[in-house]
């Protein structure tokens, strides 16, 4: 978890969004598919989504920590390549559920499992076809004080505590946007 400095974050049109952008509660996560803390947070997010339902707008932004996670960049590329084939959230979930298996061979297997064009997905990954998109997320994070993962913003405000479902829900419902 890291400290973030900026008080508000817009949800951009190109963000990966689950739920309605008009939902009263907005949760933005900057994450890394290989980060074990993000893996723990993934389970917490699922619980929050179950509990808040359509009142929650959840946004995921890539923040691969390539200096410490050797597979993070390709995992982010695979998620974006899956998005290009209309299956971002399915790949997103598979990557977090299989954090210890993120080699290129694993990514190709996940693409096949999801019924994607695995050859196209892997060509995109190796070509860095979505590097600009990932870089945009990274720059957004850096501009907003993100320096580690996971970093959360609750209704536009940095969430500085250790993330738990109860604490995130309390923060979300205390000051809706």
HUHU-V105917 format. One record per run of one state. SS is the DSSP state (H for helix, E for strand, - for the rest). FROM is the first residue (numbers start at 1). TO is the last residue. If there is no record, write none. Layout:
ss=[SS:SS]
from=[FROM:FROM]
to=[TO:TO]
//
This chain:
ss=[-:E:-:E:-:H:E:-:H:-:H:-:H:-:H:-:H:-:E:-:E:-:H:-]
from=[1:16:19:25:32:36:56:63:72:85:88:98:104:114:118:128:131:144:151:155:157:160:165:175]
to=[15:18:24:31:35:55:62:71:84:87:97:103:113:117:127:130:143:150:154:156:159:164:174:177]
//
